């Protein structure tokens, strides 16, 4: 065990539950529990240096953790030199390879944690120009990743970056296809909290459904996430409208994740779409940044979970794993890592941004209770065997020992 420094972006409190920040925090925590001394280098909220701790891991905040114009960030470099780590763990995406040589400026060995999906051009274009432009903060980063030449990824292994860790096998394979040496990349998937693998009390479910305005014979489809087009919420609302022509008991529950005025315009767009399609009486919207217990309660009261991502913001979205662990058939898409996460026995993957295919998937589950129940049982079994965060931390510790 020795001093490790983990570098990544701003750790705002709401983000700590979400990917990729949750993965990075749990990696640091797991390594700390294995006996390593870990310090997280993160951007400060107000631009000034701050010292604090999170789950037993020290956090050292600096004004900015990003390289500046492909040059080493002086504040970041000074923090690293002061800590004198034996290993640096860098949070990377595809565009990070534009400045891959930053790792050669420090004497400590470096490992990269690659948390971004790797898209081909067809996947990126599938959502359509209006959605890509409207949510350019997400789409532009992935388009920029397409511009990274394979030689930049290959040279990362020669510039001090000893190894890359991906969150999914899909990302691992695609990185290798883009030029990363096969023996240079390891997949260590995220873990799952035990609370998601614990069944919600069945006798409480009728009251939860009643609270949400659903009848006992309704088939409730739940969506959990930010109200973004590229997360598939608009396509889902349109698919529900179409599916109800053949499955009239189908209802929709939207857990719209947002804080204060954040995403207010996006949520208003979704509500207006619901009204235009005449779905106001069959869609329930719960707005806010809910705690884990509330999300679990509402998802447990649903029959199907639909997460039809058109683009996955960060690799291995935890909401998919959590829904499966709760024993819910998951309807998602074929983009990025999602087919890897949802076996055919536990859900349905349809092409992204295709409303008709999404509607057909919802109808097939809504009108076949036996199939839903079979998928639910298999989804719960799949979630029950998924590794915990502690087991993920052990895999990280083993990797460091091998290197």
Residue, then its C-alpha position, 0 to 999 in steps of 0.5 A: x500500500x502507498x499513496x495514490x492520487x485520483x484526479x477527476x472533475x468537480x464532486x458536487x454533492x448531488x453528483x456523488x450518486x451519479x455516474x461517473x462520479x459514483x464509480x470514481x468515489x467507490x474506486x477510491x473508497x475500495x482502495x482505501x479499504x484495501x490499505x492504500x492511502x488515497x487522495x482525490x484531487x477535485x475542482x473546488x466549488x468556489x475556485x479556492x483550495x479546500x481540504x475535506x474527506x468523503x467516506x474516509x477518503x481525503x479530497x484535495x480541491x484545486x481551482x481546476x483539475x483540467x490541463x490548460x491548452x495541452x499544458x500541465x495545470x500548475x495548481x494540479x501539478x503542484x498538488x501532485x508534487x506535494x502529495x508525492x504519490x506512487x500512483x496517479x489514477x486519471x479520469x479520462x474520456x476519449x478527448x483526454x488522449x489529445x493531451x495524453x503526454x501529460x502523464x509523462x510530466x510526473x514521476x509516478x506511474x499512471x492508470x486511466x479510468x475510462x468512463x465514457x462510452x465509445x460510439x461509432x458515427x452511426x450511433x451518434x447520428x441516430x438521435x437526429x440533428x434537432x436533439x443533438x443540437x438541443x442538447x449539445x452539451x452532451x452530444x458535442x463531447x461524444x462527437x469530439x471523441x470521434x475526432x481522436x486519432x487511433x495513434x493518439x490512443x496507441x501512444x498513450x501506452x508509451x507515454x507513462x499511462x501503464x493501463x486503462x480501466x473501462x466500466x464495460x466490456x463494450x467500451x473495452x472492445x471499442x477502445x481496442x478497436x480504436x487503437x488501444x493495445x489489448x493487454x493494456x485495457x481491463x474492464x472492471x464494472x461498477x458495483x451495486x448496493x445491497x439495498x437494491x437487491x433487497x425486495x420492497x415489502x409487497x404489502x406496501x406496494x398497493x398504497x404506493x400505487x394508489x398514492x401515485x394515482x394508479x389502479x391495481x390493474x394498470x400496467x405501470x411503466x417507470x422512467x427515472x432520470x433527467x428529462x432529456x431528449x437524448x435519454x429517450x424521454x420524449x420518445x418514451x412519451x410518444x411510444x406510450x401514446x402509441x402503445x395505449x392503442x393496443x394496451x389501454x391499461x398502460x400508464x407512465x410514471x416519470x421520475x424527473x431528476x432535477x434540482x431547483x431550476x435545473x432542467x426546468x425548461x426540459x421538464x416543461x417541454x416534456x409536460x407540454x408534450x404529454x398534454x399535446x398527446x392527450x396523456x395528462x390523465x395517464x402520466x404521473x410526473x414526480x419532479x425532484x432529486x429523490x433520495x434512494x429510498x424514494x426512487x426504490x419505492x416508486x420503481x418497486x411499484x411499477x411493472x416495467x422500467x423503460x430507460x430508452x437512452x439515445x446516447x448514454x452520457x456515462x458508461x454503465x448507467x446505474x439506473x439499469x442495474x438498480x431496476x434489474x435488481x428490483x426485479x423489473x423487466x427493463x426496456x432499453x436500447x441497443x446503444x453503447x453498453x446497454x445490450x451488455x447490461x440487459x440480457x434478453x431474458x431480463x428485458x428488451x433492447x430496441x434501436x434508439x430513437x425509434x418510437x414504433x419499436x419502443x411502442x411494440x416492446x411496451x405492448x408485448x410486455x404490457x399485454x403478456x403478464x406471464x412474460x413480465x413475471x418470468x422476466x421479473x424473476x430472471x432480472x431479480x436473479x441477475x441483479x442478485x449475482x451482480x458484484x457489490x461495490x466492495x467486490x469492485x474495490x477488491x478487483x481494483x486492488x488486485x489489478x494494482x498488485x498485478x501491475 
